[in-house]
Amino acid sequence: MKIAIRLLLLFALQAAFAHPIRANADDMDFEQLDGLSLAELMDVVVTSSSKKPERLADAPTAIYVITNDDIRRSGVTTIPEALRMAPGIQVARIDANKWAVSARGFNGRFANKLLVLIDGRSIYTPTFSGVYWEAQDVVLEDIERIEVVRGPGATLWGSNAVNGVINIITKHSRDTQGGLVTVGGGTEETAFTTVRYGGRLSADATYRMYTKYVERDDFVNASNNDGADEWDKFQGGFRIDWSKGDTDTFTVQGDVYKETVGQTYLFPSTTTPPFASFEDETDISGLNLVGRWERNVSETSGMFLQLYYDNFQREDLLVGEETDIFDVDYHHRFGLGIGNDVIWGFGYRLVSGAFEGTDQVAFVPADRTTHFYSAFVQDDIELVEDRLHLVIGSKFEHSYYSGFEYQPNIRLMYTPSSRQSIWGAVSRAVRTPSRAADDVLLNNRVLPANSPGNPFPLPIQATIRGHSDFESEELLAYEFGYRVSPTSDLSLDIAVFYNDYDDLRSFEVAESITNPTHIDTYVDIRNRMDGEAYGIELAADWSLTDWWRLQSSYAFQRLQLHIDNGSSDTTSEPGERRTPQQQAYLRSSFDITTAVSLDVTARFVDGIADFDIDGYTAIDVRLAWSPTERLVVSVVGQNLLDDRHPEYQPRLINTVPTEVQSGVYGKVAWQF
Amino acid sequence: MKIRNTHSIDLDPVVTKGCGSRPRSNGIFGAFRFAAVLIFCSSFVARAEGDVSLEYKVKTVFLYNFTKFIEWPPGSMPEDGDFVIGIFGDDQFGDGLSYFADKKVRGRKIMVRKFAYVDDLEPCHILFICSSAKFNHGRILAAVADWHVLTVGEWEWFATNGGVINFVSRGGKVNFEINQAAAGRAGLRISSNLLNLATIVTE
């Protein structure tokens, strides 16, 4: 499931220890080292004495790592915007506070095939399947890295890691000692401030605490009028890390947040016009508390135990929600004979959701508590020393909604030299039903009388209805990748995939009841669609000199969906055209002097046929001046090529989409 | 070869790390475990004698570079003496210490001395304390307190516990912390160029 941090580290470890780059780095001799300055010496990657895994990129999977430096230099202000940096990740903004984020297709505000975790805590909502991106934030300066895995990660992370896993990892509190104050504001990023302070509790325990406030402007709708999607958010939190001896680390961390996000809802109406619009300010709040115990005895031996509690509350015109999650994860790794690294573990999750319905959205029953059980085992076998690795494993899960699931994978990685590696994988992953798929009643749309799709003299009111027979969506994925680093300054990464989907979600007309004023039609959530997808993702990273670096990527994907014979669904098949087929990204990071840096990001996103949205190119620029190491003053321009452009449209929940506006903001960051 | 066919987590951490103490044997399982540990240790020893890891090469070069940014009190640098680098504990520098053979510090030849016991310690300009000796660091620091020694460690909390410089791993790279108060007590003056690169820690 979300055994996250240690697991991913371990996954990397399995590859990193047997794989190339260490050997590559070992090539450096004293003569070369002697020629380096102290600062350059500090930049040499060695295998750390703590046996902590490095070189994540050597895992036999399509992985990309967004670093703290990438985030800072790109000038992004939210997590979903940062994800645009990863090749093959589709990020589209629906309005100022709503995003659609997916990998390898199936995008949408409730993109349900991408699992996302922050420090091992799943932020994938069990209610709707997907991520409320507007509710997820961290102090971006405190992010150590974001690991972005395209393709199934189900064996280690569990269900819903179907098309990808995103792992947001914040820094150890030891690395955020001292104070940080940032203040800024601009046209779209109206005002923001962060105060963080880190200190020491004892000789071997450190902490940090922070507060953050953000206020963002609304965008404009298609007719260039102001939307109602401005938002503001307050968040605070802490993290404590305590090392005991050489091997054990205890971490306690938590966050609490409160925000107001605006939008315009369109409620289907049986009178004319078929939609009534309401401006709404949604209140969202939540808190979480995570405890973690990690033990690293050696590179192949250790354990991980994590408990967390997460509370999420949301109150809008549609529905009121309060969801509590309690989660336990344990894993243990050990060497079994020479060249076998085994990891196994189990997890339990309790989800308790309470809803207050309206005539637009209701949950039946309104309150429900469900339990999830999982276990997994994986072995990394070194078939040929330093050359050939086989990873084989499976996850086993039981959920209330879909019963028993198994999610195996097999991966092979061949490393012919220290500069290149080839990998291939076959995996099965499932997207398990959410609470909504079972329990929801959602007033989706009204088809006016005598309109396309409704030949009757009465309007049809379509209500989507959860169904207890809705099963997991299944994927069988075939992946292949190649990485090469012709010189130490240049690296290339290619991944291709073929995904075979079965039992995809469809909406089936189940029954109709004729009333004097309208016809009530119930549309059940079922599994009468399958499909296939294929694509390629390329990434290149080139450090031309010490002061100029280019990062680029290109991705192509094509999804084909096929509704079953006998299905009455007319809206799901066009889903194949709701994700851009092509994306390209180029970022130049340029140090003009040691104190002044200039970053330019250009990205192209293909059009979205089903929404009639054109492709667009956007440019972001960040100019930063750092007179001392403690002070950074920056100016950032975002989406500079046009005044505004649409990126996406909502589905299922009807809000008025707005268009992304260009903006400029200034920021001062002071460390003490 | 399926010899280490036991959960390594069961192994005494001291044995796994340092290969120093002999595991308790009890019965067949104990003998089996002992054999496993021996094999594990022997692979360790073989590695130490063979090539030196990049990490320790980098640390070796760092030790030499530190001398360019640090001033020892005049009294501790007699005109005709050597510059002494002491190494305490089971080190992993291996043959890499020959790096110092053709190097000089302010015109003085560099002599490397190894110490295994606190009572054997003798004055030196730099004392590198290996992580294998971390549990002894309090006694070591007390023993060298009067000698104007640049103490260098390589584990978490060394500098905050009174060491002058501490190597730390950051993202797979060797970085270092400096405790200025400890440097002051040892009578060492550290150039701001070095301080700027370090993480400054306090006790």
Interface residues (C-beta under 8 A of the other chain):
Chain A: R22 A25 D26 M28 D29 F30 L33 D34 L36 L38 A39 L41 M42 D43 V44 V45 V46 T47 S48 S49 S50 K52 E54 R55 R174 D175 R200 A203 D204 S243 D246 T247 R295 V297 S298 T300 S301 G302 M303 H332 F334 G335 L336 G337 I338 E629
Chain B: M1 K2 I3 R4 N5 H7 S8 I9 L11 P13 T16 K17 D51 S53 L54 E55 K57 V58 T60 V61 F62 N65 F69 G96 Y99 S131 K134 E154 W155 E156 W157 T160 N161 S169 R170 G171 G172 K173 V174 N175 F176 N193 L194 N196 L197
